Amino acid sequence: MTCTGADQDCVANETPDVSGYDPEQSAPANKGKVWDFSGRPECQDKARYENICAELGKSWKNCMSEKVQAVCAGTCLVCARDTCQDHETIPGQCAKYTRFCKVSGVRAMCGHSCQLHPSDCGSMEDNIYLLSGLVKPSSGMCYPPVVENGRVLNSGMLKHGDKLEIECDAGFELVGEQNYCVLQNMYGPDSRIMQACIQTGGEDWNGNGKNYNGNRAETVLSSPCKNWREVVARGTFNPTRLEVDYGRAALLQGQVSITTFVEILMERHQSHGASPPISI
């Protein structure tokens, strides 16, 4: 079970136990999957062969025989074969690799051509976890977060891998790296840092009875002055001119953050009555 929020339901592990899984002998791992082919005689075992088919079906390898499939269409899930897909990088690739189906990597890529059990096959990632005998971590779903000065455009719950779409209010700008649903109510790539809507317009910066707006377009290092609000929000001030993502401290000489740097400037101004040595 996966539980990440006090007010949320816990998510049951979505993948059955696949330890010691053998795609030819012990399949299917997902024994709870139910297939309904009622009203479709071509998808059912032939009359009077039900017991024989049940015995043959204990080993999925037997169902790879076309003769067995012709008699035991129900047990061998002949009508469900197309639910498995080949995840080819080049069209027709799996047709060339069928003689290598005993190789787990080939079987994971060519689930249809290598006749993985329809109850077990999925995406290539799912197949890799299955054939390696590892339980795939449950993903759960993400609740849309509350975004100050903006709103979430996604409708309803976000599934694993869904991108978080945000629209900011007028006058606000979306900053930060693209977020996406990773785990139940957990967003990546870093769950500690979420995108945000910030206000970067305007250049006014007044305090302590002084005006720090400045009138220079360049710093003493000959680099362009940036909008200070954007600098603080994005953390982009850095004498090495390296851009730093929103939410991560920008360092001055590798040690002093932009906030500390501003405080130093203010303290120097108050103590000596001197203007800040560089523009921001």
DRENPA-3360 file (N, C-alpha, C; in nm, 2 decimals, always signed):
BEGIN
1 = MTCTGADQ = +0.08/-0.12/+0.00/+0.00/+0.00/+0.00/+0.09/+0.12/+0.00 ~ +0.04/+0.23/-0.07/+0.12/+0.35/-0.08/+0.02/+0.46/-0.02 ~ +0.07/+0.53/+0.08/-0.01/+0.64/+0.14/+0.08/+0.76/+0.16 ~ +0.04/+0.87/+0.09/+0.13/+0.99/+0.10/+0.06/+1.11/+0.15 ~ -0.07/+1.10/+0.18/-0.14/+1.22/+0.24/-0.24/+1.17/+0.35 ~ -0.25/+1.25/+0.45/-0.33/+1.21/+0.57/-0.48/+1.20/+0.53 ~ -0.52/+1.29/+0.43/-0.66/+1.29/+0.40/-0.69/+1.22/+0.27 ~ -0.60/+1.13/+0.23/-0.62/+1.05/+0.10/-0.63/+0.90/+0.13;
9 = DCVANETP = -0.69/+0.83/+0.04/-0.70/+0.69/+0.05/-0.57/+0.63/+0.01 ~ -0.53/+0.52/+0.07/-0.40/+0.45/+0.04/-0.43/+0.38/-0.09 ~ -0.32/+0.37/-0.18/-0.33/+0.30/-0.31/-0.27/+0.16/-0.30 ~ -0.35/+0.06/-0.33/-0.30/-0.07/-0.33/-0.20/-0.10/-0.44 ~ -0.10/-0.18/-0.41/-0.01/-0.21/-0.52/-0.08/-0.27/-0.64 ~ -0.06/-0.21/-0.75/-0.13/-0.25/-0.87/-0.07/-0.37/-0.95 ~ +0.04/-0.41/-0.91/+0.11/-0.52/-0.98/+0.11/-0.64/-0.89 ~ +0.07/-0.76/-0.95/+0.07/-0.88/-0.87/+0.21/-0.93/-0.84;
17 = DVSGYDPE = +0.22/-1.02/-0.75/+0.35/-1.08/-0.71/+0.41/-1.15/-0.83 ~ +0.53/-1.11/-0.88/+0.59/-1.17/-1.00/+0.72/-1.24/-0.97 ~ +0.75/-1.26/-0.84/+0.88/-1.32/-0.80/+0.88/-1.46/-0.86 ~ +0.99/-1.50/-0.93/+1.00/-1.63/-0.99/+0.91/-1.65/-1.11 ~ +0.87/-1.54/-1.17/+0.78/-1.55/-1.29/+0.85/-1.62/-1.41 ~ +0.78/-1.71/-1.47/+0.82/-1.78/-1.59/+0.71/-1.76/-1.69 ~ +0.74/-1.68/-1.80/+0.64/-1.65/-1.90/+0.59/-1.77/-1.97 ~ +0.65/-1.88/-1.97/+0.60/-2.00/-2.04/+0.54/-2.10/-1.94;
25 = QSAPANKG = +0.58/-2.10/-1.82/+0.53/-2.20/-1.72/+0.43/-2.15/-1.62 ~ +0.47/-2.04/-1.56/+0.38/-1.99/-1.45/+0.29/-1.88/-1.48 ~ +0.29/-1.83/-1.61/+0.19/-1.73/-1.65/+0.05/-1.78/-1.64 ~ -0.05/-1.70/-1.61/-0.03/-1.55/-1.58/+0.00/-1.52/-1.44 ~ +0.07/-1.41/-1.42/+0.09/-1.36/-1.28/-0.03/-1.30/-1.23 ~ -0.10/-1.23/-1.32/-0.23/-1.16/-1.28/-0.34/-1.26/-1.30 ~ -0.36/-1.34/-1.20/-0.46/-1.45/-1.21/-0.60/-1.39/-1.18 ~ -0.61/-1.27/-1.14/-0.74/-1.21/-1.11/-0.81/-1.15/-1.23;
33 = KVWDFSGR = -0.73/-1.14/-1.34/-0.79/-1.08/-1.47/-0.90/-1.18/-1.52 ~ -1.01/-1.12/-1.56/-1.13/-1.20/-1.61/-1.16/-1.16/-1.75 ~ -1.17/-1.26/-1.84/-1.20/-1.23/-1.98/-1.34/-1.29/-2.01 ~ -1.42/-1.21/-2.07/-1.56/-1.25/-2.10/-1.58/-1.26/-2.25 ~ -1.59/-1.39/-2.31/-1.61/-1.41/-2.45/-1.75/-1.48/-2.47 ~ -1.84/-1.45/-2.38/-1.97/-1.51/-2.40/-2.04/-1.46/-2.53 ~ -2.10/-1.55/-2.60/-2.16/-1.51/-2.73/-2.07/-1.52/-2.84 ~ -1.95/-1.56/-2.82/-1.85/-1.56/-2.93/-1.78/-1.71/-2.93;
41 = PECQDKAR = -1.85/-1.80/-3.00/-1.80/-1.94/-3.00/-1.66/-1.96/-3.05 ~ -1.62/-1.87/-3.14/-1.48/-1.88/-3.19/-1.38/-1.85/-3.09 ~ -1.42/-1.79/-2.98/-1.33/-1.75/-2.87/-1.33/-1.85/-2.75 ~ -1.40/-1.96/-2.77/-1.42/-2.06/-2.66/-1.36/-2.20/-2.70 ~ -1.34/-2.28/-2.59/-1.29/-2.41/-2.62/-1.39/-2.49/-2.69 ~ -1.35/-2.59/-2.77/-1.44/-2.67/-2.84/-1.51/-2.76/-2.75 ~ -1.64/-2.80/-2.78/-1.72/-2.88/-2.69/-1.65/-3.02/-2.67 ~ -1.65/-3.07/-2.55/-1.60/-3.20/-2.50/-1.44/-3.19/-2.49;
49 = YENICAEL = -1.38/-3.08/-2.51/-1.24/-3.06/-2.50/-1.20/-2.98/-2.38 ~ -1.31/-2.94/-2.30/-1.28/-2.84/-2.19/-1.18/-2.89/-2.09 ~ -1.19/-3.02/-2.05/-1.10/-3.08/-1.95/-0.96/-3.08/-2.00 ~ -0.95/-3.13/-2.12/-0.82/-3.14/-2.18/-0.75/-3.00/-2.19 ~ -0.83/-2.90/-2.23/-0.78/-2.76/-2.25/-0.74/-2.71/-2.11 ~ -0.82/-2.74/-2.01/-0.78/-2.69/-1.88/-0.65/-2.74/-1.83 ~ -0.62/-2.87/-1.86/-0.50/-2.93/-1.83/-0.38/-2.87/-1.91 ~ -0.40/-2.85/-2.04/-0.30/-2.79/-2.12/-0.27/-2.65/-2.08;
57 = GKSWKNCM = -0.37/-2.58/-2.04/-0.36/-2.44/-2.01/-0.28/-2.41/-1.88 ~ -0.25/-2.51/-1.80/-0.17/-2.50/-1.69/-0.03/-2.45/-1.72 ~ +0.01/-2.48/-1.84/+0.15/-2.43/-1.89/+0.12/-2.34/-2.01 ~ +0.15/-2.21/-2.00/+0.12/-2.12/-2.11/+0.20/-2.16/-2.24 ~ +0.31/-2.23/-2.22/+0.39/-2.27/-2.34/+0.31/-2.36/-2.43 ~ +0.22/-2.44/-2.38/+0.13/-2.52/-2.46/+0.04/-2.44/-2.56 ~ +0.00/-2.32/-2.51/-0.09/-2.24/-2.58/-0.02/-2.16/-2.70 ~ +0.11/-2.18/-2.71/+0.18/-2.12/-2.82/+0.18/-2.21/-2.95;
65 = SEKVQAVC = +0.12/-2.33/-2.93/+0.10/-2.42/-3.04/-0.03/-2.38/-3.12 ~ -0.02/-2.37/-3.25/-0.14/-2.34/-3.33/-0.25/-2.45/-3.32 ~ -0.20/-2.57/-3.31/-0.30/-2.68/-3.30/-0.38/-2.68/-3.17 ~ -0.31/-2.64/-3.06/-0.37/-2.63/-2.93/-0.47/-2.51/-2.93 ~ -0.43/-2.40/-2.99/-0.51/-2.28/-3.00/-0.64/-2.31/-3.08 ~ -0.63/-2.39/-3.18/-0.75/-2.42/-3.26/-0.85/-2.49/-3.18 ~ -0.81/-2.58/-3.08/-0.91/-2.65/-3.00/-0.94/-2.58/-2.87 ~ -0.84/-2.51/-2.82/-0.86/-2.44/-2.68/-0.85/-2.29/-2.70;
73 = AGTCLVCA = -0.94/-2.23/-2.78/-0.93/-2.09/-2.81/-0.97/-2.01/-2.68 ~ -1.05/-2.07/-2.60/-1.09/-2.00/-2.47/-0.98/-2.00/-2.37 ~ -0.93/-2.12/-2.34/-0.82/-2.13/-2.25/-0.70/-2.06/-2.29 ~ -0.67/-2.06/-2.42/-0.55/-1.99/-2.47/-0.57/-1.85/-2.51 ~ -0.69/-1.79/-2.48/-0.72/-1.65/-2.50/-0.68/-1.61/-2.64 ~ -0.72/-1.68/-2.74/-0.69/-1.65/-2.88/-0.75/-1.51/-2.91 ~ -0.87/-1.48/-2.87/-0.93/-1.36/-2.90/-0.88/-1.24/-2.83 ~ -0.79/-1.26/-2.73/-0.73/-1.15/-2.66/-0.58/-1.13/-2.69;
81 = RDTCQDHE = -0.53/-1.20/-2.79/-0.39/-1.19/-2.83/-0.35/-1.04/-2.87 ~ -0.45/-0.98/-2.94/-0.41/-0.84/-2.99/-0.41/-0.74/-2.88 ~ -0.44/-0.77/-2.75/-0.43/-0.68/-2.65/-0.28/-0.65/-2.61 ~ -0.19/-0.75/-2.65/-0.05/-0.73/-2.63/+0.01/-0.66/-2.75 ~ +0.10/-0.57/-2.73/+0.16/-0.50/-2.83/+0.31/-0.52/-2.84 ~ +0.36/-0.50/-2.96/+0.50/-0.49/-2.99/+0.55/-0.35/-2.98 ~ +0.65/-0.32/-2.90/+0.71/-0.19/-2.88/+0.83/-0.17/-2.96 ~ +0.81/-0.17/-3.09/+0.93/-0.16/-3.18/+0.98/-0.02/-3.20;
89 = TIPGQCAK = +1.11/-0.01/-3.22/+1.17/+0.11/-3.26/+1.18/+0.13/-3.41 ~ +1.17/+0.01/-3.48/+1.17/+0.01/-3.63/+1.06/-0.08/-3.67 ~ +0.96/-0.04/-3.76/+0.85/-0.13/-3.80/+0.91/-0.26/-3.85 ~ +0.84/-0.37/-3.81/+0.88/-0.51/-3.85/+1.00/-0.57/-3.78 ~ +1.04/-0.49/-3.68/+1.16/-0.54/-3.60/+1.13/-0.67/-3.53 ~ +1.02/-0.68/-3.46/+0.99/-0.80/-3.38/+0.97/-0.93/-3.47 ~ +0.92/-0.91/-3.59/+0.91/-1.03/-3.68/+1.04/-1.09/-3.71 ~ +1.15/-1.02/-3.70/+1.28/-1.07/-3.72/+1.34/-1.13/-3.59;
97 = YTRFCKVS = +1.28/-1.10/-3.48/+1.34/-1.14/-3.35/+1.27/-1.25/-3.28 ~ +1.16/-1.31/-3.35/+1.08/-1.41/-3.28/+1.16/-1.53/-3.24 ~ +1.27/-1.56/-3.31/+1.35/-1.68/-3.27/+1.43/-1.65/-3.14 ~ +1.43/-1.52/-3.10/+1.51/-1.49/-2.98/+1.41/-1.46/-2.86 ~ +1.29/-1.51/-2.87/+1.19/-1.47/-2.77/+1.23/-1.52/-2.63 ~ +1.32/-1.61/-2.62/+1.36/-1.66/-2.48/+1.45/-1.56/-2.41 ~ +1.49/-1.46/-2.49/+1.57/-1.35/-2.43/+1.47/-1.25/-2.37 ~ +1.48/-1.22/-2.24/+1.39/-1.14/-2.17/+1.37/-1.00/-2.24;
105 = GVRAMCGH = +1.48/-0.94/-2.28/+1.47/-0.81/-2.35/+1.39/-0.81/-2.47 ~ +1.40/-0.92/-2.55/+1.32/-0.93/-2.67/+1.18/-0.95/-2.64 ~ +1.15/-1.04/-2.54/+1.01/-1.07/-2.50/+0.95/-0.94/-2.45 ~ +1.02/-0.86/-2.37/+0.96/-0.74/-2.32/+0.92/-0.64/-2.43 ~ +1.01/-0.63/-2.53/+0.98/-0.54/-2.64/+0.87/-0.60/-2.74 ~ +0.87/-0.73/-2.75/+0.78/-0.79/-2.85/+0.68/-0.88/-2.78 ~ +0.60/-0.81/-2.70/+0.50/-0.89/-2.62/+0.40/-0.96/-2.71 ~ +0.36/-0.90/-2.82/+0.26/-0.97/-2.91/+0.33/-1.08/-2.99;
113 = SCQLHPSD = +0.44/-1.05/-3.05/+0.51/-1.15/-3.14/+0.56/-1.27/-3.05 ~ +0.60/-1.24/-2.93/+0.65/-1.35/-2.84/+0.55/-1.41/-2.76 ~ +0.42/-1.37/-2.78/+0.30/-1.43/-2.71/+0.31/-1.43/-2.56 ~ +0.33/-1.31/-2.51/+0.32/-1.29/-2.36/+0.17/-1.32/-2.33 ~ +0.15/-1.36/-2.21/+0.01/-1.39/-2.17/-0.07/-1.26/-2.17 ~ -0.19/-1.26/-2.23/-0.26/-1.13/-2.24/-0.30/-1.07/-2.11 ~ -0.31/-1.15/-2.00/-0.34/-1.10/-1.87/-0.22/-1.02/-1.81 ~ -0.10/-1.05/-1.86/+0.02/-0.99/-1.80/+0.09/-0.88/-1.88;
121 = CGSMEDNI = +0.07/-0.88/-2.01/+0.15/-0.79/-2.09/+0.09/-0.64/-2.07 ~ +0.19/-0.55/-2.10/+0.15/-0.41/-2.09/+0.25/-0.32/-2.16 ~ +0.29/-0.21/-2.11/+0.39/-0.13/-2.17/+0.52/-0.20/-2.16 ~ +0.62/-0.15/-2.24/+0.75/-0.21/-2.23/+0.81/-0.21/-2.09 ~ +0.78/-0.10/-2.02/+0.83/-0.09/-1.88/+0.76/-0.19/-1.80 ~ +0.63/-0.21/-1.81/+0.56/-0.31/-1.74/+0.62/-0.45/-1.77 ~ +0.64/-0.48/-1.89/+0.70/-0.61/-1.93/+0.84/-0.63/-1.87 ~ +0.92/-0.53/-1.87/+1.05/-0.54/-1.81/+1.04/-0.58/-1.66;
129 = YLLSGLVK = +0.95/-0.51/-1.59/+0.94/-0.54/-1.45/+0.89/-0.69/-1.43 ~ +0.79/-0.72/-1.51/+0.73/-0.86/-1.51/+0.84/-0.97/-1.53 ~ +0.91/-0.95/-1.64/+1.01/-1.06/-1.67/+1.13/-1.06/-1.58 ~ +1.16/-0.95/-1.52/+1.28/-0.94/-1.43/+1.24/-0.99/-1.29 ~ +1.11/-1.02/-1.27/+1.06/-1.07/-1.14/+1.05/-0.96/-1.03 ~ +1.04/-0.84/-1.07/+1.04/-0.73/-0.98/+0.90/-0.67/-0.98 ~ +0.85/-0.63/-0.86/+0.72/-0.57/-0.85/+0.73/-0.42/-0.89 ~ +0.65/-0.38/-0.98/+0.65/-0.24/-1.02/+0.59/-0.15/-0.91;
137 = PSSGMCYP = +0.65/-0.04/-0.87/+0.60/+0.04/-0.77/+0.46/+0.10/-0.81 ~ +0.37/+0.10/-0.72/+0.24/+0.16/-0.75/+0.25/+0.31/-0.77 ~ +0.17/+0.36/-0.86/+0.19/+0.50/-0.90/+0.08/+0.59/-0.83 ~ -0.04/+0.54/-0.82/-0.14/+0.63/-0.76/-0.18/+0.74/-0.85 ~ -0.25/+0.84/-0.80/-0.29/+0.96/-0.88/-0.26/+1.08/-0.79 ~ -0.25/+1.20/-0.86/-0.22/+1.32/-0.79/-0.34/+1.42/-0.79 ~ -0.36/+1.48/-0.67/-0.46/+1.58/-0.66/-0.41/+1.71/-0.72 ~ -0.49/+1.78/-0.79/-0.44/+1.91/-0.84/-0.40/+2.00/-0.72;
145 = PVVENGRV = -0.29/+2.06/-0.72/-0.24/+2.15/-0.61/-0.31/+2.29/-0.62 ~ -0.31/+2.36/-0.51/-0.36/+2.50/-0.51/-0.25/+2.59/-0.55 ~ -0.27/+2.67/-0.65/-0.17/+2.76/-0.70/-0.21/+2.90/-0.68 ~ -0.13/+2.97/-0.59/-0.16/+3.11/-0.56/-0.13/+3.19/-0.69 ~ -0.22/+3.28/-0.71/-0.21/+3.38/-0.82/-0.22/+3.30/-0.96 ~ -0.29/+3.19/-0.96/-0.31/+3.11/-1.08/-0.40/+3.00/-1.06 ~ -0.42/+2.91/-1.16/-0.51/+2.80/-1.15/-0.46/+2.68/-1.23 ~ -0.50/+2.56/-1.19/-0.46/+2.44/-1.26/-0.56/+2.42/-1.37;
153 = LNSGMLKH = -0.51/+2.39/-1.49/-0.59/+2.37/-1.61/-0.63/+2.22/-1.62 ~ -0.56/+2.13/-1.56/-0.59/+1.99/-1.57/-0.73/+1.97/-1.50 ~ -0.81/+1.88/-1.57/-0.94/+1.85/-1.51/-0.94/+1.72/-1.43 ~ -0.98/+1.73/-1.31/-0.98/+1.60/-1.23/-0.84/+1.56/-1.18 ~ -0.83/+1.44/-1.15/-0.70/+1.38/-1.09/-0.60/+1.36/-1.21 ~ -0.48/+1.38/-1.17/-0.37/+1.36/-1.27/-0.31/+1.22/-1.25 ~ -0.29/+1.15/-1.36/-0.24/+1.01/-1.36/-0.08/+1.02/-1.36 ~ -0.02/+0.91/-1.33/+0.12/+0.90/-1.34/+0.18/+0.94/-1.47;
161 = GDKLEIEC = +0.27/+1.04/-1.47/+0.33/+1.09/-1.59/+0.26/+1.21/-1.65 ~ +0.14/+1.24/-1.60/+0.07/+1.36/-1.66/+0.14/+1.49/-1.62 ~ +0.15/+1.58/-1.71/+0.21/+1.71/-1.69/+0.11/+1.80/-1.61 ~ +0.16/+1.88/-1.52/+0.08/+1.97/-1.45/+0.07/+2.10/-1.53 ~ -0.05/+2.14/-1.57/-0.07/+2.26/-1.65/-0.13/+2.37/-1.57 ~ -0.05/+2.48/-1.57/-0.09/+2.60/-1.48/-0.11/+2.72/-1.57 ~ -0.21/+2.80/-1.54/-0.23/+2.93/-1.60/-0.22/+3.04/-1.49 ~ -0.13/+3.13/-1.51/-0.12/+3.24/-1.41/-0.21/+3.35/-1.43;
169 = DAGFELVG = -0.25/+3.42/-1.32/-0.33/+3.54/-1.34/-0.26/+3.65/-1.41 ~ -0.33/+3.75/-1.46/-0.27/+3.86/-1.53/-0.17/+3.93/-1.45 ~ -0.05/+3.96/-1.50/+0.05/+4.02/-1.43/+0.15/+3.93/-1.36 ~ +0.12/+3.80/-1.36/+0.20/+3.70/-1.30/+0.27/+3.61/-1.40 ~ +0.38/+3.56/-1.37/+0.45/+3.47/-1.46/+0.48/+3.33/-1.40 ~ +0.47/+3.23/-1.48/+0.49/+3.09/-1.43/+0.64/+3.07/-1.44 ~ +0.70/+3.03/-1.32/+0.84/+3.00/-1.31/+0.86/+2.86/-1.25 ~ +0.97/+2.80/-1.28/+1.01/+2.67/-1.23/+1.00/+2.57/-1.34;
177 = EQNYCVLQ = +1.07/+2.45/-1.31/+1.07/+2.34/-1.40/+0.94/+2.27/-1.41 ~ +0.91/+2.22/-1.53/+0.78/+2.16/-1.56/+0.76/+2.04/-1.45 ~ +0.64/+2.05/-1.39/+0.60/+1.94/-1.29/+0.52/+1.84/-1.35 ~ +0.52/+1.72/-1.30/+0.44/+1.61/-1.35/+0.41/+1.51/-1.24 ~ +0.30/+1.44/-1.25/+0.26/+1.35/-1.14/+0.36/+1.23/-1.14 ~ +0.41/+1.20/-1.02/+0.51/+1.09/-1.01/+0.45/+0.98/-0.92 ~ +0.39/+1.01/-0.81/+0.33/+0.92/-0.72/+0.21/+0.98/-0.66 ~ +0.13/+0.91/-0.58/+0.01/+0.97/-0.53/+0.04/+1.10/-0.46;
185 = NMYGPDSR = -0.01/+1.21/-0.51/+0.00/+1.34/-0.46/+0.15/+1.39/-0.45 ~ +0.23/+1.33/-0.53/+0.38/+1.37/-0.54/+0.41/+1.41/-0.68 ~ +0.47/+1.53/-0.69/+0.50/+1.58/-0.82/+0.66/+1.59/-0.84 ~ +0.70/+1.56/-0.96/+0.84/+1.56/-0.99/+0.87/+1.68/-1.08 ~ +1.00/+1.70/-1.12/+1.11/+1.61/-1.09/+1.17/+1.62/-0.95 ~ +1.13/+1.73/-0.87/+1.17/+1.74/-0.73/+1.05/+1.78/-0.66 ~ +1.00/+1.70/-0.57/+0.87/+1.72/-0.50/+0.88/+1.84/-0.41 ~ +1.00/+1.88/-0.37/+1.02/+2.00/-0.28/+1.00/+2.13/-0.35;
193 = IMQACIQT = +1.01/+2.13/-0.49/+1.01/+2.25/-0.56/+0.89/+2.25/-0.66 ~ +0.79/+2.33/-0.64/+0.68/+2.33/-0.73/+0.68/+2.46/-0.82 ~ +0.62/+2.45/-0.94/+0.61/+2.57/-1.02/+0.52/+2.67/-0.94 ~ +0.54/+2.80/-0.97/+0.47/+2.90/-0.90/+0.44/+3.02/-0.99 ~ +0.34/+3.10/-0.96/+0.31/+3.22/-1.04/+0.36/+3.34/-0.96 ~ +0.46/+3.41/-1.01/+0.52/+3.52/-0.94/+0.50/+3.65/-1.02 ~ +0.50/+3.76/-0.96/+0.49/+3.89/-1.02/+0.63/+3.95/-1.04 ~ +0.67/+3.97/-1.17/+0.80/+4.02/-1.20/+0.80/+4.16/-1.26;
201 = GGEDWNGN = +0.68/+4.21/-1.29/+0.68/+4.34/-1.35/+0.71/+4.45/-1.25 ~ +0.76/+4.57/-1.30/+0.79/+4.68/-1.22/+0.93/+4.68/-1.17 ~ +0.98/+4.80/-1.15/+1.12/+4.82/-1.11/+1.14/+4.89/-0.97 ~ +1.03/+4.93/-0.91/+1.04/+5.01/-0.79/+1.10/+4.92/-0.67 ~ +1.20/+4.99/-0.61/+1.26/+4.92/-0.49/+1.30/+5.03/-0.39 ~ +1.21/+5.06/-0.30/+1.24/+5.16/-0.20/+1.24/+5.11/-0.06 ~ +1.31/+5.16/+0.02/+1.32/+5.12/+0.16/+1.41/+5.21/+0.24 ~ +1.38/+5.22/+0.38/+1.46/+5.30/+0.47/+1.47/+5.45/+0.42;
209 = GKNYNGNR = +1.37/+5.49/+0.35/+1.37/+5.63/+0.31/+1.46/+5.65/+0.19 ~ +1.52/+5.55/+0.13/+1.61/+5.56/+0.02/+1.55/+5.50/-0.11 ~ +1.60/+5.54/-0.22/+1.56/+5.48/-0.35/+1.67/+5.40/-0.40 ~ +1.65/+5.27/-0.42/+1.76/+5.18/-0.47/+1.74/+5.14/-0.62 ~ +1.65/+5.21/-0.68/+1.62/+5.18/-0.82/+1.74/+5.18/-0.91 ~ +1.82/+5.28/-0.89/+1.94/+5.29/-0.98/+1.91/+5.34/-1.12 ~ +2.01/+5.38/-1.19/+1.99/+5.43/-1.32/+2.09/+5.37/-1.42 ~ +2.16/+5.26/-1.38/+2.26/+5.20/-1.47/+2.20/+5.08/-1.54;
217 = AETVLSSP = +2.24/+5.06/-1.66/+2.19/+4.95/-1.74/+2.29/+4.83/-1.73 ~ +2.41/+4.85/-1.68/+2.51/+4.75/-1.66/+2.57/+4.75/-1.52 ~ +2.61/+4.63/-1.48/+2.69/+4.63/-1.35/+2.83/+4.67/-1.37 ~ +2.91/+4.68/-1.26/+3.05/+4.71/-1.28/+3.12/+4.60/-1.35 ~ +3.06/+4.48/-1.35/+3.12/+4.37/-1.42/+3.08/+4.36/-1.57 ~ +3.01/+4.47/-1.61/+2.97/+4.49/-1.75/+2.86/+4.38/-1.80 ~ +2.79/+4.32/-1.70/+2.69/+4.23/-1.73/+2.55/+4.31/-1.72 ~ +2.45/+4.28/-1.80/+2.33/+4.35/-1.80/+2.26/+4.35/-1.66;
225 = CKNWREVV = +2.20/+4.46/-1.62/+2.12/+4.46/-1.49/+1.99/+4.38/-1.52 ~ +1.95/+4.30/-1.43/+1.82/+4.23/-1.44/+1.72/+4.28/-1.35 ~ +1.59/+4.26/-1.39/+1.48/+4.29/-1.30/+1.50/+4.22/-1.17 ~ +1.50/+4.30/-1.06/+1.54/+4.25/-0.93/+1.44/+4.15/-0.88 ~ +1.31/+4.17/-0.92/+1.21/+4.07/-0.87/+1.23/+3.94/-0.94 ~ +1.26/+3.94/-1.06/+1.29/+3.82/-1.13/+1.42/+3.75/-1.08 ~ +1.52/+3.83/-1.04/+1.64/+3.78/-0.99/+1.61/+3.70/-0.86 ~ +1.54/+3.77/-0.77/+1.51/+3.70/-0.64/+1.42/+3.58/-0.66;
233 = ARGTFNPT = +1.32/+3.58/-0.75/+1.23/+3.47/-0.77/+1.30/+3.35/-0.84 ~ +1.38/+3.39/-0.94/+1.45/+3.28/-1.01/+1.58/+3.24/-0.96 ~ +1.64/+3.33/-0.88/+1.78/+3.30/-0.83/+1.88/+3.31/-0.94 ~ +1.87/+3.41/-1.03/+1.95/+3.41/-1.14/+2.08/+3.50/-1.13 ~ +2.09/+3.57/-1.01/+2.21/+3.65/-1.00/+2.33/+3.56/-0.96 ~ +2.43/+3.57/-1.04/+2.55/+3.49/-1.02/+2.66/+3.56/-1.10 ~ +2.77/+3.59/-1.04/+2.88/+3.66/-1.11/+2.94/+3.57/-1.22 ~ +2.92/+3.44/-1.21/+2.97/+3.35/-1.31/+2.88/+3.35/-1.43;
241 = RLEVDYGR = +2.76/+3.42/-1.41/+2.66/+3.43/-1.52/+2.59/+3.29/-1.55 ~ +2.59/+3.20/-1.45/+2.52/+3.08/-1.46/+2.38/+3.09/-1.42 ~ +2.28/+3.04/-1.50/+2.14/+3.05/-1.47/+2.11/+2.94/-1.36 ~ +2.03/+2.98/-1.26/+1.99/+2.88/-1.16/+1.84/+2.88/-1.16 ~ +1.78/+2.76/-1.15/+1.64/+2.74/-1.15/+1.57/+2.80/-1.03 ~ +1.45/+2.84/-1.05/+1.36/+2.89/-0.95/+1.36/+2.79/-0.83 ~ +1.37/+2.84/-0.71/+1.37/+2.76/-0.59/+1.50/+2.71/-0.54 ~ +1.61/+2.73/-0.62/+1.74/+2.69/-0.58/+1.82/+2.82/-0.56;
249 = AALLQGQV = +1.90/+2.83/-0.45/+1.97/+2.95/-0.41/+2.08/+2.98/-0.52 ~ +2.08/+3.10/-0.56/+2.19/+3.15/-0.65/+2.31/+3.19/-0.55 ~ +2.43/+3.15/-0.59/+2.54/+3.17/-0.50/+2.63/+3.28/-0.55 ~ +2.68/+3.36/-0.46/+2.78/+3.46/-0.49/+2.91/+3.41/-0.44 ~ +3.00/+3.39/-0.53/+3.13/+3.33/-0.50/+3.11/+3.19/-0.44 ~ +3.00/+3.12/-0.48/+2.98/+2.99/-0.43/+2.93/+2.97/-0.29 ~ +2.91/+3.09/-0.22/+2.88/+3.08/-0.08/+2.76/+3.16/-0.03 ~ +2.75/+3.28/-0.09/+2.65/+3.38/-0.04/+2.53/+3.38/-0.13;
257 = SITTFVEI = +2.41/+3.36/-0.07/+2.29/+3.36/-0.15/+2.25/+3.50/-0.19 ~ +2.16/+3.51/-0.29/+2.11/+3.64/-0.33/+2.05/+3.72/-0.22 ~ +1.97/+3.65/-0.13/+1.91/+3.72/-0.02/+2.02/+3.78/+0.07 ~ +2.12/+3.70/+0.10/+2.23/+3.74/+0.19/+2.30/+3.86/+0.12 ~ +2.32/+3.85/-0.01/+2.39/+3.95/-0.08/+2.32/+4.09/-0.07 ~ +2.18/+4.08/-0.09/+2.10/+4.20/-0.08/+2.11/+4.26/+0.06 ~ +2.11/+4.17/+0.16/+2.12/+4.22/+0.30/+2.26/+4.29/+0.32 ~ +2.36/+4.24/+0.26/+2.50/+4.30/+0.28/+2.50/+4.44/+0.22;
265 = LMERHQSH = +2.43/+4.45/+0.10/+2.43/+4.58/+0.03/+2.35/+4.68/+0.12 ~ +2.24/+4.64/+0.18/+2.16/+4.73/+0.26/+2.24/+4.77/+0.39 ~ +2.31/+4.67/+0.45/+2.38/+4.70/+0.57/+2.49/+4.80/+0.54 ~ +2.56/+4.78/+0.43/+2.67/+4.87/+0.39/+2.62/+5.01/+0.36 ~ +2.50/+5.02/+0.30/+2.44/+5.15/+0.27/+2.41/+5.22/+0.40 ~ +2.35/+5.15/+0.50/+2.30/+5.21/+0.62/+2.42/+5.25/+0.71 ~ +2.53/+5.17/+0.70/+2.65/+5.20/+0.79/+2.74/+5.31/+0.74 ~ +2.75/+5.32/+0.60/+2.84/+5.41/+0.54/+2.78/+5.52/+0.46;
273 = GASPPISI = +2.64/+5.51/+0.44/+2.58/+5.60/+0.36/+2.62/+5.59/+0.21 ~ +2.67/+5.48/+0.17/+2.72/+5.46/+0.04/+2.62/+5.39/-0.05 ~ +2.61/+5.42/-0.17/+2.52/+5.35/-0.26/+2.57/+5.21/-0.29 ~ +2.48/+5.12/-0.31/+2.52/+4.98/-0.34/+2.63/+4.98/-0.45 ~ +2.73/+4.90/-0.44/+2.85/+4.91/-0.53/+2.81/+4.86/-0.67 ~ +2.71/+4.78/-0.69/+2.67/+4.75/-0.82/+2.52/+4.75/-0.84 ~ +2.47/+4.76/-0.96/+2.33/+4.77/-0.98/+2.28/+4.63/-0.99 ~ +2.15/+4.61/-0.96/+2.08/+4.48/-0.97/+1.96/+4.49/-1.06;
% end
